[in-house]
Amino acid sequence: MPQFEEGQYVSWDHHRDGATTVQITVVDRFHITYRSADDHREIVDATVFRSLAEQTADWRPATEAEAAAFKARFRPAPENWN
C-alpha cells in the first residue's frame, strides 16, 4: 500500500525548475490520483512493469512553504478556464 494519504501535499524535485507540488485526491492499492494547482488531475497506475512504489519513489511530503504556495495558486475548474 502506498505511504500517501488523500488530501496530502507532495512534491518532487526537478534539476532545473525547482519542485512540482500537487495534492493527492485518491489513494487505493493500485492507483494514486492527484491534482495540480489549476485543478488538472492525473492518475498514477500500478502496472505489471512498475509498481506504485517505483513510480512515486522521488515523491516526498511537501514543505510548509510548498503547500502554502499550492494553496495560494489553487483555482478549481471551471473557475480557471478564463
C-alpha positions in Angstrom: 0.0 0.0 0.0 1.4 3.5 -0.8 2.5 5.7 2.0 0.5 8.6 0.8 -2.9 9.8 2.1 -5.8 11.7 0.5 -5.5 15.4 0.9 -1.7 15.3 1.4 0.5 17.7 -0.5 3.5 16.1 -2.1 6.4 17.4 -4.2 9.1 16.0 -6.5 12.2 17.9 -7.4 13.4 18.9 -10.9 17.0 19.5 -11.6 16.4 22.9 -13.2 13.0 24.1 -12.3 12.7 23.6 -8.6 9.8 21.3 -7.4 6.4 20.4 -8.5 3.8 20.3 -5.8 0.4 18.5 -6.1 -2.4 17.4 -3.8 -3.3 13.7 -3.5 -7.0 13.2 -4.1 -7.5 9.4 -4.2 -5.3 6.6 -2.9 -6.0 2.9 -3.3 -4.0 -0.3 -3.8 -3.4 0.2 -7.5 -3.8 4.0 -8.2 -3.0 7.4 -6.9 -4.8 10.4 -8.3 -3.5 13.9 -7.8 -4.4 17.4 -8.9 -2.3 20.4 -9.8 -2.8 24.0 -8.8 -5.0 24.5 -11.9 -7.1 21.5 -10.9 -5.8 19.3 -13.7 -5.9 15.7 -12.5 -3.5 12.9 -13.2 -3.6 9.2 -12.3 -0.6 7.0 -11.5 -1.4 3.4 -12.0 0.5 0.3 -10.9 1.4 -1.9 -13.9 2.9 -5.3 -14.4 6.1 -3.4 -15.3 6.3 -0.8 -12.5 4.7 -0.7 -9.0 3.3 2.4 -7.4 6.3 2.5 -5.1 8.7 2.6 -8.0 6.7 5.4 -9.8 6.5 7.5 -6.7 10.0 6.9 -5.4 11.0 10.5 -5.9 7.9 12.0 -4.3 8.2 13.5 -0.8 5.8 15.3 1.6 5.6 18.9 0.6 7.2 21.5 2.8 5.0 24.0 4.6 6.2 26.7 2.1 5.4 24.4 -0.9 1.9 23.6 0.4 1.2 27.3 1.2 2.3 28.2 -2.4 0.0 25.5 -3.8 -3.0 26.7 -1.7 -2.3 30.3 -2.9 -2.3 29.3 -6.6 -5.1 26.8 -6.5 -8.1 27.6 -8.6 -10.7 24.9 -9.1 -12.1 24.2 -12.6 -14.1 25.8 -14.3 -13.0 28.9 -12.4 -9.6 28.7 -14.0 -10.9 28.4 -17.6 -11.0 32.1 -18.4 
